[in-house]
Amino acid sequence: MPSSSGNRPEPVSIEVSGSAVSIVLTQGAINIWFGRKLDKSLIAKILLIISKVDGTAEHEKKVLCRFEEISEFENNGYILTSYARKKELYRAIFVVPFSNCRALEMFMESISLETEKEDVKITLYWRGGRIRMNLIKEELSRLNCFGRLNVVYKDEPVGNVGRREEP
């Protein structure tokens, strides 16, 4: 299906990256790398852009915690999908729905804390498509922190890297 910008077919993936953050958008997932030297305010800006474009986006978060803490996550909007005892603690798996402001805020804070110790990679699941992928790309470009843009289109020959642009 051609896009409005010419005879290009639908994008398979869009990657925007900078020195401290990289985002790869595909139709079913968004992969984000946050570097340790990241401006912490970018975490909130990026995740809020995604939640604004697709409120059904979500993340599966694994947590090692005490049993009593599981309800704290649930009270903040996380959805418990499973848990199992692991020695003295519990390994809980939650879905973080981007439609829930409290859950999203708690998730942003957890990423901010993790980036103080190490780089963080997360995968979000969403209902992306050409229009939403382009909306997010446009919104992200307004942040002025990405130096590289790579769009890979459907039906491009294997080995073709796609189109590189300055965002």
Protein Blocks (a to p, Z undefined) as FASTA:
>chain_A
ZZfkbjbdcdfbdcdddfkbccdddfkbccddddfklcfklmmmmmmmmmmmmmmbccdd
dddddfklmmmmmmnopacfbdcdehjbccddddddfklmklmmmmmmmmmmmmmmmccd
ddddddddfklmmmmmmmmmmnopafbdcdddehiaehiabjcddZZ
